[in-house]
């Protein structure tokens, strides 16, 4: 959504539990300059994102997902997120392995060497208050990168879409309708 070619194809974008990696890199750099408060936030985020370090280890992370992913996934959702109804899909292990490979290919370089990325696309950020993997402060400063920003808070965990799909969809629908209304008014 920050690439100029993609921006021309999007009317809006809703983000939940996953900031732009470049923006996260700048957030980390800024926190390093804030001293105690910044370091506390960085340490809390690193504690929440411990799995990313594991995903960087060659062979081990994909091997774990390949052999245990389908078993671990529903247990993690049940015990960490309190979601009891999620069942692994037939490609769960393979999907997880692909996800691990995406983390390995993207996170460290983008976070350690962030690029300035701006967008003109209207963005809605849903801040999940009880996210076990992303601290709410990760969104501080995002207005620097986004020309039209809407932020709302929801209670729930990282996998809120599985836990509260109707409430999440209603927020997305309301945002899309507001963008459509704005576009319609601008055309008159």
SVG drawing of the C-alpha trace seen along z (x, -y; Angstrom):
<svg xmlns="http://www.w3.org/2000/svg" viewBox="-22 -19 42 53">
<polyline fill="none" stroke="black" stroke-width="0.4" points="0.0,0.0 3.0,-2.3 4.2,-1.5 3.0,-4.1 1.9,-1.4 -0.3,0.3 -1.7,-3.0 -3.4,-3.7 -5.3,-0.4 -6.5,-0.8 -9.4,-2.9 -8.6,-2.1 -6.6,0.2 -7.3,1.6 -4.4,2.8 -4.6,4.9 -1.7,6.3 1.0,5.9 2.5,2.5 4.7,1.8 8.1,3.3 9.8,0.1 7.6,-2.0 8.4,0.4 12.1,-0.1 11.8,-3.8 9.7,-3.3 12.5,-1.2 15.1,-3.8 13.0,-6.6 12.6,-4.6 16.4,-4.1 16.6,-7.9 14.0,-8.2 16.0,-6.5 14.1,-4.7 10.6,-4.9 11.7,-3.9 13.8,-1.0 10.9,0.2 8.7,0.2 11.3,1.9 11.9,4.6 8.1,5.2 7.8,5.5 10.8,7.9 9.3,10.0 6.0,10.1 7.7,10.9 10.1,13.6 9.0,16.0 10.5,13.8 14.0,14.6 13.1,18.3 11.9,17.8 15.4,16.5 17.1,19.8 17.8,21.7 16.2,25.2 14.8,25.3 11.7,23.0 10.5,24.5 11.2,28.0 9.1,27.2 6.2,25.9 6.4,28.8 6.2,31.4 4.3,29.6 2.5,26.7 -0.9,28.3 -0.8,29.5 0.6,26.3 -1.7,23.8 -5.0,24.8 -3.3,25.1 -1.7,21.7 -5.1,20.1 -6.9,21.9 -4.4,21.1 -3.0,17.8 -6.0,16.2 -8.9,18.1 -10.2,19.2 -11.6,22.7 -13.3,23.1 -10.2,22.9 -9.2,26.1 -6.2,26.5 -6.9,26.6 -5.4,29.3 -2.5,27.0 -1.8,25.6 1.8,26.9 2.7,25.8 1.0,22.4 3.0,21.9 6.2,22.9 5.6,20.3 4.9,17.7 8.1,18.5 10.0,18.1 8.3,14.7 9.5,13.6 13.0,14.8 13.1,13.0 11.7,9.7 11.8,8.7 15.5,8.2 16.5,6.3 13.4,4.1 13.5,3.3 17.2,2.7 17.4,0.7 14.0,-0.9 13.0,-3.0 10.7,-5.9 7.3,-4.8 4.3,-7.1 0.8,-6.5 -2.0,-8.6 -4.4,-5.7 -6.8,-6.2 -5.8,-3.8 -7.7,-2.4 -5.6,-1.0 -7.4,1.3 -5.4,1.3 -6.0,4.6 -5.8,3.9 -5.0,7.4 -2.6,8.4 0.0,10.8 2.4,10.2 2.2,6.5 2.2,3.8 -0.3,0.9 2.5,-1.7 3.8,-0.2 1.3,-2.5 2.7,-5.7 4.0,-8.0 2.2,-6.2 0.5,-9.5 3.9,-10.6 3.5,-8.1 -0.2,-8.2 -2.0,-11.1 -5.5,-10.0 -5.5,-8.0 -8.3,-6.5 -7.6,-4.6 -9.9,-2.6 -9.4,-0.2 -10.9,3.2 -10.6,5.6 -9.3,9.0 -6.1,10.8 -3.8,11.0 -6.1,13.3 -9.1,11.0 -10.4,11.9 -11.0,15.4 -12.4,14.4 -14.7,11.5 -15.1,11.7 -18.4,9.9 -17.3,6.9 -14.0,6.7 -15.9,6.9 -18.3,4.2 -15.4,1.8 -14.0,2.5 -17.4,2.1 -18.0,-1.3 -14.5,-2.5 -15.1,-1.5 -18.5,-3.1 -17.0,-6.3 -14.4,-6.3 -16.9,-5.7 -19.1,-8.5 -16.0,-10.9 -15.2,-9.8 -18.9,-10.3 -19.0,-13.8 -15.7,-14.8 -17.1,-13.8 -20.0,-16.3"/>
</svg>
